[in-house]
Amino acid sequence: MFRILHQDLSAKDLTDLVASTKAGAISLFIGVTRDHQQGREVEYLEYEAFVPMAEKMLEQIAQEAKNKWKLEKVAIHHRIGPVAVGKESVIIAVSSAHRKEAIEACHFLIDRLKEKVPIWKKEYFSNGEAQWLVNFPRQ
């Protein structure tokens, strides 16, 4: 349910993971590589992670969401390695009896992921420049 992967991500796979006959709603957040950042053309992104810790943190933030809302299931997959423009880098799927909880939990989860999970993102630009961005605070 909580994976850091080198291969393409699949919204259908995550939807299938969280599907439940008790759920009337499945909400997805899909983060994709856009073609620009701060006025510069992006060629691709590259993600690195400390995988064992990152997967553990994904599970912990899912538990935080379950403590805040009545959720059926949560699944989070994040990609590492190079991610082309238009491709998925993260997918969060949440199921619940009602839509409000699922939508709010998705929003909470992507924000917490960026705050807490040890994943680093490097942007490569068309002019040959590159820059690292950090998705969680370094100590």
Secondary structure as the mmCIF struct_conf table of DSSP 4:
data_model
#
loop_
_struct_conf.conf_type_id
_struct_conf.id
_struct_conf.beg_label_comp_id
_struct_conf.beg_label_asym_id
_struct_conf.beg_label_seq_id
_struct_conf.end_label_comp_id
_struct_conf.end_label_asym_id
_struct_conf.end_label_seq_id
STRN STRN1 PHE A 2 LEU A 5
BEND BEND1 HIS A 6 GLN A 7
HELX_LH_PP_P HELX_LH_PP_P1 ASP A 8 LEU A 9
HELX_RH_AL_P HELX_RH_AL_P1 ALA A 11 VAL A 18
TURN_TY1_P TURN_TY1_P1 THR A 21 LYS A 22
BEND BEND2 GLY A 24 GLY A 24
STRN STRN2 ALA A 25 VAL A 32
BEND BEND3 ASP A 35 ASP A 35
STRN STRN3 HIS A 36 GLN A 37
TURN_TY1_P TURN_TY1_P2 GLN A 38 GLY A 39
STRN STRN4 ARG A 40 ALA A 49
HELX_RH_AL_P HELX_RH_AL_P2 VAL A 51 LYS A 68
BEND BEND4 TRP A 69 TRP A 69
STRN STRN5 LEU A 71 ARG A 79
STRN STRN6 GLY A 81 ALA A 84
TURN_TY1_P TURN_TY1_P3 VAL A 85 GLY A 86
BEND BEND5 LYS A 87 LYS A 87
STRN STRN7 GLU A 88 SER A 96
BEND BEND6 ALA A 97 HIS A 98
HELX_RH_AL_P HELX_RH_AL_P3 ARG A 99 LYS A 116
BEND BEND7 VAL A 117 VAL A 117
STRN STRN8 ILE A 119 PHE A 125
TURN_TY1_P TURN_TY1_P4 SER A 126 ASN A 127
BEND BEND8 GLY A 128 GLY A 128
STRN STRN9 ALA A 130 VAL A 134
BEND BEND9 ASN A 135 PHE A 136
#
